[in-house]
């Protein structure tokens, strides 16, 4: 039985990644940092175990922000075209995030939830039937040292 | 009667912008270029007359994509934190866009439609009663 194998990368093609397997979860994050850094209402990500995500080409840049935990989140992007590609939250080492549009084909993503919805702005409307979490849902929150 | 002056900038603070007046239109753009570059379902953009948008600090990087017209859209972003800031379409040289979250206070923006919904990703959540345009609607 072979597992899913998905390729992806940035807009200009300088950075390429490969992802194996199914995501742990998929979510739109509406936190203020994600809004500003994406220039959107929310970033759209899928969570994968770190070993399942590999960079196969390119030397992207990284920008580090602080999560609500006070620990770092490393955001990987292409310095040529500005595409956001991946995120690595130190507080939750059980997964890395991959931006869904970075995948060549993201149509296998079905159910998405909305997180950090406390922070949405006047120009954002979340559909009424969408699953929303005011912060990070506990079921995707491995605790450093306990679960890893 | 004085016009609104809105300040904004990127996440890390290296680049600051100022925008004068009210937007011509505000949109979530679902085109595949905006999706890939933002890492989001759609870029949230507000359009203004080009002379109403100024960079007041720092030097953004620029990357061109090709609009549906075949002409270039120049996308300005911060090379340090990746924040997209300004878009300048060669096909509409009198107009430029800013990303709405780049504004320090974007609460004056409320009415916002969805454009290029033909290209929206399968996992996109657009509210049922939202104003949707399969491509770019005519402006003004």
Interface residues (C-beta under 8 A of the other chain):
Chain A: X10 X11 X12 X26 X28 X33 X35 X36 X37 X38 X39 X40 X41 X42 X43 X44 X45 X61 X63 X65 X75 X77 X79 X80 X81 X82 X83 X84 X85 X99 X100 X101 X102 X106 X107 X109 X110 X112 X114 X121 X122 X123 X124 X125 X126 X127 X128 X130
Chain B: X10 X11 X12 X26 X28 X32 X33 X35 X36 X37 X38 X39 X40 X41 X42 X43 X44 X45 X61 X63 X65 X75 X77 X79 X80 X81 X82 X83 X84 X85 X99 X100 X101 X102 X106 X107 X109 X110 X112 X121 X122 X123 X125 X126 X127 X128 X130
